[in-house]
Amino acid sequence: MAYQVVDLPRLIPTSSGSTLTAAVGGLDDAESITIYAGAGASTQLQIQVCQFDPHLATSAIPTAASTEFFPLMASGTSSGFLFVQDGLALTLTDISFRGFRLLTTGLDVAGTSVATATKKILL
């Protein structure tokens, strides 16, 4: 089996002063996802996941699918799955969601990348 690492879109705030990044979708083929926190990021980044693919038109989302984002929880913790800025990376395996975004703890500037991400796919 051969694998390939594919870059995902940069995670940038949706607008100046926003605490949410644009959502990333197209994850159906992902074996794993690695998120790399950037130097421009806020102190902590919370990963939020969704059942739907955020790149689909609303009309294409099945009625049984939730259109909300939920904090990804770490086993044995009561808070969201958090990690810190400045070159730290986190790999998520066994991907069972179709989209994700980051919630930052500070107000970031639109166009400033708070993180980058890659996905590993099976060829």
Phi and psi in degrees as a GROMACS rama.xvg file:
@    title "Ramachandran Plot"
@    xaxis  label "Phi"
@    yaxis  label "Psi"
@TYPE xy
-110.159  143.112  ALA-2
-119.377  157.861  TYR-3
-137.925  143.308  GLN-4
-99.0459  128.948  VAL-5
-120.828  133.159  VAL-6
-71.5769  140.047  ASP-7
-102.253  165.865  LEU-8
-58.8452  148.598  PRO-9
-59.6622  145.637  ARG-10
-94.6564  105.463  LEU-11
-124.748  150.001  ILE-12
-58.6152  147.093  PRO-13
-69.5878  -25.2512  THR-14
-161.139  165.33  SER-15
-61.1994  134.568  SER-16
83.1766  0.271597  GLY-17
-81.2921  151.34  SER-18
-104.536  2.58464  THR-19
-114.003  140.34  LEU-20
-90.4209  163.903  THR-21
-62.424  146.892  ALA-22
-77.411  148.999  ALA-23
-113.405  132.091  VAL-24
-127.171  -159.136  GLY-25
68.0117  41.3311  GLY-26
-105.143  6.76036  LEU-27
-57.572  -28.3719  ASP-28
-96.5695  4.46083  ASP-29
-76.8018  126.819  ALA-30
-83.8257  -38.5148  GLU-31
-153.468  162.238  SER-32
-131.972  133.426  ILE-33
-116.444  129.446  THR-34
-109.748  127.462  ILE-35
-110.027  110.947  TYR-36
-71.0586  133.094  ALA-37
-92.9949  165.031  GLY-38
-65.6403  -22.8408  ALA-39
-86.3778  3.80632  GLY-40
-77.6529  159.944  ALA-41
-70.0079  176.897  SER-42
-57.3863  -44.6134  THR-43
-133.75  147.285  GLN-44
-122.49  125.145  LEU-45
-100.787  132.58  GLN-46
-87.1164  127.646  ILE-47
-117.485  134.976  GLN-48
-118.578  161.414  VAL-49
-139.591  157.409  CYS-50
-79.4999  -25.1569  GLN-51
-100.043  162.536  PHE-52
-87.5161  113.9  ASP-53
-64.2488  -10.8092  PRO-54
-86.9095  -9.27942  HIS-55
-80.0986  149.497  LEU-56
-65.2667  146.078  ALA-57
-52.3524  -37.7645  THR-58
-67.4699  -18.5632  SER-59
-89.9446  -6.41816  ALA-60
-81.2379  125.81  ILE-61
-57.4622  145.703  PRO-62
-63.6459  -24.0427  THR-63
-79.5765  -10.9603  ALA-64
-87.1956  138.815  ALA-65
-75.6183  143.329  SER-66
-106.522  19.2478  THR-67
-100.285  160.45  GLU-68
-102.59  145.181  PHE-69
-130.58  141.731  PHE-70
-61.8335  135.401  PRO-71
-79.7192  122.035  LEU-72
-95.3523  139.975  MET-73
-86.816  138.983  ALA-74
-57.31  129.397  SER-75
82.2926  8.89756  GLY-76
-120.147  159.329  THR-77
-101.021  -11.5543  SER-78
-104.562  170.25  SER-79
-63.6169  163.451  GLY-80
-71.5172  106.835  PHE-81
-112.91  150.964  LEU-82
-147.366  162.26  PHE-83
-101.418  156.747  VAL-84
-67.6285  -169.171  GLN-85
62.5573  61.4093  ASP-86
85.9551  4.29193  GLY-87
-83.3871  148.571  LEU-88
-129.616  152.691  ALA-89
-135.207  129.187  LEU-90
-106.989  128.598  THR-91
-104.698  130.25  LEU-92
-115.052  171.442  THR-93
50.7483  61.0997  ASP-94
-67.0931  118.621  ILE-95
-126.663  28.1311  SER-96
-132.32  162.895  PHE-97
-106.64  -9.35498  ARG-98
-159.098  160.433  GLY-99
-151.383  162.57  PHE-100
-149.683  170.412  ARG-101
-114.869  141.159  LEU-102
-106.512  122.417  LEU-103
-96.966  157.712  THR-104
-90.2201  -2.66301  THR-105
-129.443  176.468  GLY-106
-95.2149  112.548  LEU-107
-101.353  163.458  ASP-108
-91.6247  134.718  VAL-109
-57.3005  139.788  ALA-110
88.9389  -12.0524  GLY-111
-93.6978  119.586  THR-112
-71.035  127.061  SER-113
-96.2367  -17.8013  VAL-114
-165.497  162.16  ALA-115
-124.746  166.223  THR-116
-149.481  154.831  ALA-117
-133.536  158.566  THR-118
-126.845  144.969  LYS-119
-99.3328  127.065  LYS-120
-121.99  153.099  ILE-121
-88.292  128.633  LEU-122
